Amino acid sequence: MHDASNELTVRLGDDHVATIEFDRAPDNFLDVELAASIADAIEALDDDLDCRAIILQSVGKHFCAGARLSPDADDLPDDSGNPLYDQVTRMFEGSVPIVAIVQGAAIGAGLGLALAADFRVAAPEARFGATFARLGFHQGFGLTATLPRVVGAQRAAELLYTGRRVTGAEALAIGLCDRLVSGDELGATARALAHEISTSAPLAVRAIRRTMRSGLAEEVRRATGIEHAAQQVLRRTDDYREGVAAASERRTPNFVGR
């Protein structure tokens, strides 16, 4: 178990733009503790009326390469629920807009974390992926609710069924990211967007965000319950064990349908 307290930094600037930065470089794998720390930071900034926009970013090669998965079903959450998803829902309950900076991979839970933000600024070398089916697994992190909102139901179904990864350029084309800039321009571009938001009337922006995302936290809560139930079934299959092993060994999985 990790202690995420020293892996996350929160800063609020004079321009009313806050930065939440987490550091588990290079891959920035997500777990319950880190998710709780991020959710805590979002909630604290939401209570601070001086905060008008948030930038969510990480240190290292990848924004977030996902959650660590074990091929052993006994090492995973029980049927009563996944504590990670309790923290996930909290990320959607605030009223301050969030801009995520995506460098490198936003895969699995990393994609889910990126979609907790309102906007995503990405580099061409970024890779977005809901790769669960390639692991013999079911999507989580509320992606059932969030991915169709961003790219549409048809595109979301394709990405979930195939598990393929999307480049930064394709992400921009399908609406999965909102700005595409070179890696050295990510910070400045995200801050410019956050600053533009912060110059609007803050009470109005908070009210608009609550309207635009009305019911989203509850949708995510319902979705993660369904996702967890499906994951519990699939975690006990031969295909799940094969998928995780193949990913670890960087080879093509041989799924057998059981």
KEVEX-34943 format. One record per residue (C-alpha): chain; residue number from 1; residue in three letters; y, z, x. Coordinates in Angstrom, 3 decimals. Example, Ala and Ser with C-alpha at 12.3 -4.5 7.8 and 13.67 -1.06 7.14 Angstrom:
2
<pt kette="A" nr="1" rest="ALA" y="-4.500" z="7.800" x="12.300"/>
<pt kette="A" nr="2" rest="SER" y="-1.060" z="7.140" x="13.670"/>
This chain:
258
<pt kette="A" nr="1" rest="MET" y="0.000" z="0.000" x="0.000"/>
<pt kette="A" nr="2" rest="HIS" y="3.461" z="-0.916" x="1.273"/>
<pt kette="A" nr="3" rest="ASP" y="6.654" z="1.109" x="1.081"/>
<pt kette="A" nr="4" rest="ALA" y="9.238" z="-1.433" x="-0.038"/>
<pt kette="A" nr="5" rest="SER" y="12.207" z="0.932" x="0.331"/>
<pt kette="A" nr="6" rest="ASN" y="13.001" z="-0.319" x="3.837"/>
<pt kette="A" nr="7" rest="GLU" y="12.176" z="-3.949" x="3.028"/>
<pt kette="A" nr="8" rest="LEU" y="14.983" z="-4.562" x="0.545"/>
<pt kette="A" nr="9" rest="THR" y="18.745" z="-4.595" x="1.039"/>
<pt kette="A" nr="10" rest="VAL" y="21.378" z="-4.652" x="-1.703"/>
<pt kette="A" nr="11" rest="ARG" y="25.026" z="-5.503" x="-1.024"/>
<pt kette="A" nr="12" rest="LEU" y="27.945" z="-5.948" x="-3.439"/>
<pt kette="A" nr="13" rest="GLY" y="30.903" z="-7.882" x="-2.056"/>
<pt kette="A" nr="14" rest="ASP" y="34.593" z="-7.797" x="-2.897"/>
<pt kette="A" nr="15" rest="ASP" y="34.083" z="-11.093" x="-4.747"/>
<pt kette="A" nr="16" rest="HIS" y="31.889" z="-9.300" x="-7.342"/>
<pt kette="A" nr="17" rest="VAL" y="28.797" z="-11.129" x="-6.047"/>
<pt kette="A" nr="18" rest="ALA" y="25.826" z="-8.977" x="-5.076"/>
<pt kette="A" nr="19" rest="THR" y="22.963" z="-9.926" x="-2.779"/>
<pt kette="A" nr="20" rest="ILE" y="19.400" z="-8.655" x="-3.123"/>
<pt kette="A" nr="21" rest="GLU" y="17.488" z="-9.526" x="0.043"/>
<pt kette="A" nr="22" rest="PHE" y="13.846" z="-8.682" x="0.686"/>
<pt kette="A" nr="23" rest="ASP" y="12.106" z="-8.949" x="4.025"/>
<pt kette="A" nr="24" rest="ARG" y="8.370" z="-9.278" x="4.480"/>
<pt kette="A" nr="25" rest="ALA" y="8.719" z="-12.261" x="6.745"/>
<pt kette="A" nr="26" rest="PRO" y="7.352" z="-14.785" x="7.183"/>
<pt kette="A" nr="27" rest="ASP" y="5.438" z="-15.087" x="3.893"/>
<pt kette="A" nr="28" rest="ASN" y="7.115" z="-12.375" x="1.782"/>
<pt kette="A" nr="29" rest="PHE" y="3.994" z="-11.650" x="-0.239"/>
<pt kette="A" nr="30" rest="LEU" y="4.737" z="-9.730" x="-3.438"/>
<pt kette="A" nr="31" rest="ASP" y="3.093" z="-6.536" x="-4.643"/>
<pt kette="A" nr="32" rest="VAL" y="3.867" z="-3.793" x="-7.172"/>
<pt kette="A" nr="33" rest="GLU" y="6.093" z="-1.814" x="-4.803"/>
<pt kette="A" nr="34" rest="LEU" y="8.267" z="-4.763" x="-3.816"/>
<pt kette="A" nr="35" rest="ALA" y="8.503" z="-5.979" x="-7.416"/>
<pt kette="A" nr="36" rest="ALA" y="9.572" z="-2.480" x="-8.487"/>
<pt kette="A" nr="37" rest="SER" y="12.239" z="-2.384" x="-5.789"/>
<pt kette="A" nr="38" rest="ILE" y="13.623" z="-5.762" x="-6.887"/>
<pt kette="A" nr="39" rest="ALA" y="13.603" z="-4.701" x="-10.546"/>
<pt kette="A" nr="40" rest="ASP" y="15.309" z="-1.408" x="-9.635"/>
<pt kette="A" nr="41" rest="ALA" y="18.032" z="-3.315" x="-7.785"/>
<pt kette="A" nr="42" rest="ILE" y="18.606" z="-5.708" x="-10.694"/>
<pt kette="A" nr="43" rest="GLU" y="18.865" z="-2.787" x="-13.125"/>
<pt kette="A" nr="44" rest="ALA" y="21.277" z="-0.864" x="-10.885"/>
<pt kette="A" nr="45" rest="LEU" y="23.539" z="-3.892" x="-10.490"/>
<pt kette="A" nr="46" rest="ASP" y="23.405" z="-4.506" x="-14.228"/>
<pt kette="A" nr="47" rest="ASP" y="24.814" z="-0.998" x="-14.716"/>
<pt kette="A" nr="48" rest="ASP" y="27.660" z="-1.738" x="-12.288"/>
<pt kette="A" nr="49" rest="LEU" y="30.427" z="-3.537" x="-14.182"/>
<pt kette="A" nr="50" rest="ASP" y="31.916" z="-4.640" x="-10.863"/>
<pt kette="A" nr="51" rest="CYS" y="28.884" z="-6.928" x="-10.369"/>
<pt kette="A" nr="52" rest="ARG" y="29.305" z="-10.356" x="-11.962"/>
<pt kette="A" nr="53" rest="ALA" y="26.566" z="-12.409" x="-10.259"/>
<pt kette="A" nr="54" rest="ILE" y="23.523" z="-11.745" x="-8.079"/>
<pt kette="A" nr="55" rest="ILE" y="21.996" z="-13.773" x="-5.253"/>
<pt kette="A" nr="56" rest="LEU" y="18.257" z="-13.182" x="-4.777"/>
<pt kette="A" nr="57" rest="GLN" y="16.991" z="-14.181" x="-1.340"/>
<pt kette="A" nr="58" rest="SER" y="14.410" z="-13.385" x="1.308"/>
<pt kette="A" nr="59" rest="VAL" y="14.174" z="-13.368" x="5.084"/>
<pt kette="A" nr="60" rest="GLY" y="11.667" z="-15.627" x="6.788"/>
<pt kette="A" nr="61" rest="LYS" y="9.996" z="-19.003" x="6.541"/>
<pt kette="A" nr="62" rest="HIS" y="9.101" z="-18.722" x="2.840"/>
<pt kette="A" nr="63" rest="PHE" y="10.944" z="-17.404" x="-0.204"/>
<pt kette="A" nr="64" rest="CYS" y="7.696" z="-15.892" x="-1.482"/>
<pt kette="A" nr="65" rest="ALA" y="4.263" z="-17.355" x="-0.826"/>
<pt kette="A" nr="66" rest="GLY" y="2.721" z="-15.435" x="-3.730"/>
<pt kette="A" nr="67" rest="ALA" y="0.787" z="-12.228" x="-4.265"/>
<pt kette="A" nr="68" rest="ARG" y="-2.135" z="-11.266" x="-2.083"/>
<pt kette="A" nr="69" rest="LEU" y="-5.403" z="-12.092" x="-3.830"/>
<pt kette="A" nr="70" rest="SER" y="-8.809" z="-10.616" x="-3.113"/>
<pt kette="A" nr="71" rest="PRO" y="-12.086" z="-12.452" x="-3.783"/>
<pt kette="A" nr="72" rest="ASP" y="-13.545" z="-9.101" x="-4.887"/>
<pt kette="A" nr="73" rest="ALA" y="-12.868" z="-8.417" x="-8.586"/>
<pt kette="A" nr="74" rest="ASP" y="-13.387" z="-4.687" x="-7.980"/>
<pt kette="A" nr="75" rest="ASP" y="-10.221" z="-4.591" x="-5.839"/>
<pt kette="A" nr="76" rest="LEU" y="-8.004" z="-5.822" x="-8.682"/>
<pt kette="A" nr="77" rest="PRO" y="-6.300" z="-4.208" x="-11.716"/>
<pt kette="A" nr="78" rest="ASP" y="-8.539" z="-3.036" x="-14.546"/>
<pt kette="A" nr="79" rest="ASP" y="-8.596" z="-4.311" x="-18.115"/>
<pt kette="A" nr="80" rest="SER" y="-5.900" z="-1.881" x="-19.287"/>
<pt kette="A" nr="81" rest="GLY" y="-3.127" z="-3.872" x="-17.613"/>
<pt kette="A" nr="82" rest="ASN" y="-1.578" z="-5.072" x="-14.388"/>
<pt kette="A" nr="83" rest="PRO" y="1.126" z="-2.688" x="-13.075"/>
<pt kette="A" nr="84" rest="LEU" y="2.812" z="-5.628" x="-11.335"/>
<pt kette="A" nr="85" rest="TYR" y="3.591" z="-7.173" x="-14.700"/>
<pt kette="A" nr="86" rest="ASP" y="5.297" z="-3.993" x="-15.911"/>
<pt kette="A" nr="87" rest="GLN" y="7.808" z="-4.532" x="-13.118"/>
<pt kette="A" nr="88" rest="VAL" y="8.070" z="-8.261" x="-13.818"/>
<pt kette="A" nr="89" rest="THR" y="9.269" z="-7.693" x="-17.386"/>
<pt kette="A" nr="90" rest="ARG" y="12.087" z="-5.453" x="-16.129"/>
<pt kette="A" nr="91" rest="MET" y="13.487" z="-8.361" x="-14.089"/>
<pt kette="A" nr="92" rest="PHE" y="14.308" z="-10.251" x="-17.294"/>
<pt kette="A" nr="93" rest="GLU" y="16.121" z="-7.463" x="-19.142"/>
<pt kette="A" nr="94" rest="GLY" y="19.541" z="-7.538" x="-17.444"/>
<pt kette="A" nr="95" rest="SER" y="22.743" z="-9.344" x="-18.336"/>
<pt kette="A" nr="96" rest="VAL" y="24.015" z="-10.429" x="-14.887"/>
<pt kette="A" nr="97" rest="PRO" y="23.214" z="-14.043" x="-13.869"/>
<pt kette="A" nr="98" rest="ILE" y="20.958" z="-14.464" x="-10.835"/>
<pt kette="A" nr="99" rest="VAL" y="20.910" z="-17.315" x="-8.301"/>
<pt kette="A" nr="100" rest="ALA" y="17.741" z="-17.536" x="-6.173"/>
<pt kette="A" nr="101" rest="ILE" y="17.675" z="-19.141" x="-2.727"/>
<pt kette="A" nr="102" rest="VAL" y="14.345" z="-20.908" x="-2.174"/>
<pt kette="A" nr="103" rest="GLN" y="13.404" z="-21.818" x="1.373"/>
<pt kette="A" nr="104" rest="GLY" y="9.839" z="-22.788" x="2.193"/>
<pt kette="A" nr="105" rest="ALA" y="7.230" z="-21.817" x="-0.378"/>
<pt kette="A" nr="106" rest="ALA" y="7.689" z="-20.402" x="-3.868"/>
<pt kette="A" nr="107" rest="ILE" y="4.034" z="-20.346" x="-4.835"/>
<pt kette="A" nr="108" rest="GLY" y="2.214" z="-18.488" x="-7.615"/>
<pt kette="A" nr="109" rest="ALA" y="3.945" z="-15.147" x="-8.048"/>
<pt kette="A" nr="110" rest="GLY" y="6.675" z="-16.555" x="-5.800"/>
<pt kette="A" nr="111" rest="LEU" y="7.348" z="-19.272" x="-8.349"/>
<pt kette="A" nr="112" rest="GLY" y="7.373" z="-16.614" x="-11.054"/>
<pt kette="A" nr="113" rest="LEU" y="9.930" z="-14.607" x="-9.078"/>
<pt kette="A" nr="114" rest="ALA" y="12.120" z="-17.686" x="-8.576"/>
<pt kette="A" nr="115" rest="LEU" y="12.000" z="-18.331" x="-12.326"/>
<pt kette="A" nr="116" rest="ALA" y="13.223" z="-14.805" x="-13.048"/>
<pt kette="A" nr="117" rest="ALA" y="16.573" z="-16.118" x="-11.799"/>
<pt kette="A" nr="118" rest="ASP" y="18.899" z="-18.276" x="-13.871"/>
<pt kette="A" nr="119" rest="PHE" y="19.388" z="-20.848" x="-11.123"/>
<pt kette="A" nr="120" rest="ARG" y="17.574" z="-21.930" x="-7.972"/>
<pt kette="A" nr="121" rest="VAL" y="19.141" z="-23.414" x="-4.836"/>
<pt kette="A" nr="122" rest="ALA" y="16.484" z="-25.060" x="-2.676"/>
<pt kette="A" nr="123" rest="ALA" y="16.026" z="-26.980" x="0.546"/>
<pt kette="A" nr="124" rest="PRO" y="14.175" z="-30.331" x="0.703"/>
<pt kette="A" nr="125" rest="GLU" y="11.314" z="-28.661" x="2.578"/>
<pt kette="A" nr="126" rest="ALA" y="10.857" z="-26.083" x="-0.194"/>
<pt kette="A" nr="127" rest="ARG" y="7.549" z="-26.192" x="-2.050"/>
<pt kette="A" nr="128" rest="PHE" y="7.138" z="-24.945" x="-5.610"/>
<pt kette="A" nr="129" rest="GLY" y="3.644" z="-24.477" x="-6.989"/>
<pt kette="A" nr="130" rest="ALA" y="1.744" z="-22.907" x="-9.869"/>
<pt kette="A" nr="131" rest="THR" y="-1.456" z="-23.242" x="-7.861"/>
<pt kette="A" nr="132" rest="PHE" y="-3.605" z="-20.894" x="-9.959"/>
<pt kette="A" nr="133" rest="ALA" y="-6.082" z="-23.504" x="-11.238"/>
<pt kette="A" nr="134" rest="ARG" y="-6.785" z="-24.500" x="-7.633"/>
<pt kette="A" nr="135" rest="LEU" y="-7.901" z="-20.901" x="-7.114"/>
<pt kette="A" nr="136" rest="GLY" y="-10.129" z="-20.774" x="-10.176"/>
<pt kette="A" nr="137" rest="PHE" y="-7.528" z="-18.501" x="-11.726"/>
<pt kette="A" nr="138" rest="HIS" y="-4.992" z="-18.229" x="-14.565"/>
<pt kette="A" nr="139" rest="GLN" y="-1.223" z="-18.175" x="-14.150"/>
<pt kette="A" nr="140" rest="GLY" y="0.627" z="-14.870" x="-14.292"/>
<pt kette="A" nr="141" rest="PHE" y="4.113" z="-13.403" x="-13.839"/>
<pt kette="A" nr="142" rest="GLY" y="5.067" z="-14.670" x="-17.302"/>
<pt kette="A" nr="143" rest="LEU" y="4.984" z="-18.302" x="-16.164"/>
<pt kette="A" nr="144" rest="THR" y="3.457" z="-19.147" x="-19.549"/>
<pt kette="A" nr="145" rest="ALA" y="6.887" z="-18.333" x="-21.008"/>
<pt kette="A" nr="146" rest="THR" y="9.275" z="-19.195" x="-18.186"/>
<pt kette="A" nr="147" rest="LEU" y="7.999" z="-22.479" x="-16.753"/>
<pt kette="A" nr="148" rest="PRO" y="8.228" z="-24.482" x="-20.023"/>
<pt kette="A" nr="149" rest="ARG" y="11.785" z="-23.187" x="-20.568"/>
<pt kette="A" nr="150" rest="VAL" y="12.840" z="-24.755" x="-17.281"/>
<pt kette="A" nr="151" rest="VAL" y="10.841" z="-28.012" x="-17.015"/>
<pt kette="A" nr="152" rest="GLY" y="9.609" z="-28.547" x="-20.587"/>
<pt kette="A" nr="153" rest="ALA" y="6.194" z="-27.966" x="-22.115"/>
<pt kette="A" nr="154" rest="GLN" y="4.692" z="-31.295" x="-21.050"/>
<pt kette="A" nr="155" rest="ARG" y="5.679" z="-31.007" x="-17.390"/>
<pt kette="A" nr="156" rest="ALA" y="4.669" z="-27.343" x="-17.312"/>
<pt kette="A" nr="157" rest="ALA" y="1.204" z="-28.224" x="-18.612"/>
<pt kette="A" nr="158" rest="GLU" y="0.785" z="-30.856" x="-15.888"/>
<pt kette="A" nr="159" rest="LEU" y="1.833" z="-28.458" x="-13.137"/>
<pt kette="A" nr="160" rest="LEU" y="-0.448" z="-25.690" x="-14.425"/>
<pt kette="A" nr="161" rest="TYR" y="-3.497" z="-27.907" x="-15.012"/>
<pt kette="A" nr="162" rest="THR" y="-3.281" z="-29.687" x="-11.652"/>
<pt kette="A" nr="163" rest="GLY" y="-1.980" z="-26.785" x="-9.569"/>
<pt kette="A" nr="164" rest="ARG" y="-0.122" z="-29.287" x="-7.412"/>
<pt kette="A" nr="165" rest="ARG" y="2.873" z="-28.399" x="-5.276"/>
<pt kette="A" nr="166" rest="VAL" y="6.307" z="-29.871" x="-5.922"/>
<pt kette="A" nr="167" rest="THR" y="8.755" z="-30.829" x="-3.161"/>
<pt kette="A" nr="168" rest="GLY" y="12.396" z="-29.826" x="-3.230"/>
<pt kette="A" nr="169" rest="ALA" y="13.409" z="-33.357" x="-4.249"/>
<pt kette="A" nr="170" rest="GLU" y="10.978" z="-33.447" x="-7.172"/>
<pt kette="A" nr="171" rest="ALA" y="11.985" z="-29.919" x="-8.162"/>
<pt kette="A" nr="172" rest="LEU" y="15.568" z="-31.128" x="-8.496"/>
<pt kette="A" nr="173" rest="ALA" y="14.479" z="-34.169" x="-10.491"/>
<pt kette="A" nr="174" rest="ILE" y="12.516" z="-32.121" x="-13.044"/>
<pt kette="A" nr="175" rest="GLY" y="15.004" z="-29.251" x="-13.265"/>
<pt kette="A" nr="176" rest="LEU" y="12.954" z="-26.714" x="-11.344"/>
<pt kette="A" nr="177" rest="CYS" y="15.883" z="-26.245" x="-8.963"/>
<pt kette="A" nr="178" rest="ASP" y="19.593" z="-26.754" x="-9.634"/>
<pt kette="A" nr="179" rest="ARG" y="20.972" z="-27.561" x="-6.185"/>
<pt kette="A" nr="180" rest="LEU" y="19.229" z="-29.270" x="-3.264"/>
<pt kette="A" nr="181" rest="VAL" y="20.856" z="-28.803" x="0.149"/>
<pt kette="A" nr="182" rest="SER" y="19.825" z="-28.588" x="3.779"/>
<pt kette="A" nr="183" rest="GLY" y="18.426" z="-25.295" x="4.978"/>
<pt kette="A" nr="184" rest="ASP" y="21.588" z="-24.310" x="6.811"/>
<pt kette="A" nr="185" rest="GLU" y="23.652" z="-24.830" x="3.640"/>
<pt kette="A" nr="186" rest="LEU" y="21.503" z="-22.711" x="1.303"/>
<pt kette="A" nr="187" rest="GLY" y="23.515" z="-19.511" x="1.621"/>
<pt kette="A" nr="188" rest="ALA" y="26.928" z="-21.137" x="1.257"/>
<pt kette="A" nr="189" rest="THR" y="25.815" z="-23.234" x="-1.713"/>
<pt kette="A" nr="190" rest="ALA" y="24.262" z="-20.291" x="-3.526"/>
<pt kette="A" nr="191" rest="ARG" y="27.335" z="-18.167" x="-2.905"/>
<pt kette="A" nr="192" rest="ALA" y="29.629" z="-20.942" x="-4.160"/>
<pt kette="A" nr="193" rest="LEU" y="27.644" z="-21.142" x="-7.409"/>
<pt kette="A" nr="194" rest="ALA" y="27.583" z="-17.344" x="-7.766"/>
<pt kette="A" nr="195" rest="HIS" y="31.310" z="-17.172" x="-7.024"/>
<pt kette="A" nr="196" rest="GLU" y="32.017" z="-19.823" x="-9.655"/>
<pt kette="A" nr="197" rest="ILE" y="30.135" z="-17.678" x="-12.174"/>
<pt kette="A" nr="198" rest="SER" y="31.958" z="-14.543" x="-11.024"/>
<pt kette="A" nr="199" rest="THR" y="35.387" z="-16.098" x="-11.709"/>
<pt kette="A" nr="200" rest="SER" y="34.577" z="-16.447" x="-15.407"/>
<pt kette="A" nr="201" rest="ALA" y="35.311" z="-13.531" x="-17.739"/>
<pt kette="A" nr="202" rest="PRO" y="32.571" z="-11.009" x="-16.876"/>
<pt kette="A" nr="203" rest="LEU" y="32.066" z="-9.542" x="-20.357"/>
<pt kette="A" nr="204" rest="ALA" y="31.845" z="-13.053" x="-21.791"/>
<pt kette="A" nr="205" rest="VAL" y="29.313" z="-14.155" x="-19.161"/>
<pt kette="A" nr="206" rest="ARG" y="27.145" z="-11.112" x="-19.801"/>
<pt kette="A" nr="207" rest="ALA" y="27.254" z="-11.757" x="-23.546"/>
<pt kette="A" nr="208" rest="ILE" y="26.444" z="-15.446" x="-23.070"/>
<pt kette="A" nr="209" rest="ARG" y="23.517" z="-14.637" x="-20.805"/>
<pt kette="A" nr="210" rest="ARG" y="22.121" z="-12.195" x="-23.336"/>
<pt kette="A" nr="211" rest="THR" y="22.360" z="-14.945" x="-25.978"/>
<pt kette="A" nr="212" rest="MET" y="20.876" z="-17.665" x="-23.769"/>
<pt kette="A" nr="213" rest="ARG" y="17.964" z="-15.451" x="-22.723"/>
<pt kette="A" nr="214" rest="SER" y="17.565" z="-13.705" x="-26.058"/>
<pt kette="A" nr="215" rest="GLY" y="13.994" z="-12.521" x="-26.487"/>
<pt kette="A" nr="216" rest="LEU" y="12.924" z="-13.785" x="-23.049"/>
<pt kette="A" nr="217" rest="ALA" y="11.933" z="-10.350" x="-21.736"/>
<pt kette="A" nr="218" rest="GLU" y="9.764" z="-9.797" x="-24.801"/>
<pt kette="A" nr="219" rest="GLU" y="8.247" z="-13.290" x="-24.411"/>
<pt kette="A" nr="220" rest="VAL" y="7.409" z="-12.447" x="-20.797"/>
<pt kette="A" nr="221" rest="ARG" y="5.904" z="-9.111" x="-21.876"/>
<pt kette="A" nr="222" rest="ARG" y="3.646" z="-10.838" x="-24.417"/>
<pt kette="A" nr="223" rest="ALA" y="2.782" z="-13.642" x="-21.987"/>
<pt kette="A" nr="224" rest="THR" y="1.781" z="-11.291" x="-19.167"/>
<pt kette="A" nr="225" rest="GLY" y="-0.555" z="-9.451" x="-21.542"/>
<pt kette="A" nr="226" rest="ILE" y="-2.320" z="-12.704" x="-22.416"/>
<pt kette="A" nr="227" rest="GLU" y="-2.280" z="-13.844" x="-18.793"/>
<pt kette="A" nr="228" rest="HIS" y="-3.781" z="-10.572" x="-17.579"/>
<pt kette="A" nr="229" rest="ALA" y="-6.637" z="-10.769" x="-20.100"/>
<pt kette="A" nr="230" rest="ALA" y="-7.486" z="-14.316" x="-18.989"/>
<pt kette="A" nr="231" rest="GLN" y="-7.237" z="-13.318" x="-15.330"/>
<pt kette="A" nr="232" rest="GLN" y="-9.664" z="-10.444" x="-15.846"/>
<pt kette="A" nr="233" rest="VAL" y="-12.303" z="-12.865" x="-17.151"/>
<pt kette="A" nr="234" rest="LEU" y="-11.747" z="-15.441" x="-14.418"/>
<pt kette="A" nr="235" rest="ARG" y="-11.705" z="-12.871" x="-11.605"/>
<pt kette="A" nr="236" rest="ARG" y="-15.384" z="-12.266" x="-12.243"/>
<pt kette="A" nr="237" rest="THR" y="-16.420" z="-15.906" x="-11.892"/>
<pt kette="A" nr="238" rest="ASP" y="-18.000" z="-17.700" x="-8.969"/>
<pt kette="A" nr="239" rest="ASP" y="-15.171" z="-20.229" x="-9.123"/>
<pt kette="A" nr="240" rest="TYR" y="-12.552" z="-17.548" x="-8.490"/>
<pt kette="A" nr="241" rest="ARG" y="-14.399" z="-16.249" x="-5.438"/>
<pt kette="A" nr="242" rest="GLU" y="-14.801" z="-19.817" x="-4.186"/>
<pt kette="A" nr="243" rest="GLY" y="-11.149" z="-20.679" x="-4.837"/>
<pt kette="A" nr="244" rest="VAL" y="-9.777" z="-17.686" x="-2.947"/>
<pt kette="A" nr="245" rest="ALA" y="-12.228" z="-18.193" x="-0.071"/>
<pt kette="A" nr="246" rest="ALA" y="-11.376" z="-21.899" x="0.165"/>
<pt kette="A" nr="247" rest="ALA" y="-7.650" z="-21.147" x="0.222"/>
<pt kette="A" nr="248" rest="SER" y="-8.155" z="-18.577" x="2.973"/>
<pt kette="A" nr="249" rest="GLU" y="-10.266" z="-21.037" x="4.971"/>
<pt kette="A" nr="250" rest="ARG" y="-7.896" z="-23.944" x="4.248"/>
<pt kette="A" nr="251" rest="ARG" y="-10.602" z="-26.194" x="2.811"/>
<pt kette="A" nr="252" rest="THR" y="-11.223" z="-28.007" x="-0.461"/>
<pt kette="A" nr="253" rest="PRO" y="-12.928" z="-25.700" x="-2.984"/>
<pt kette="A" nr="254" rest="ASN" y="-16.263" z="-26.625" x="-4.521"/>
<pt kette="A" nr="255" rest="PHE" y="-16.008" z="-25.435" x="-8.128"/>
<pt kette="A" nr="256" rest="VAL" y="-19.166" z="-25.224" x="-10.204"/>
<pt kette="A" nr="257" rest="GLY" y="-17.828" z="-24.074" x="-13.588"/>
<pt kette="A" nr="258" rest="ARG" y="-19.236" z="-20.580" x="-13.665"/>
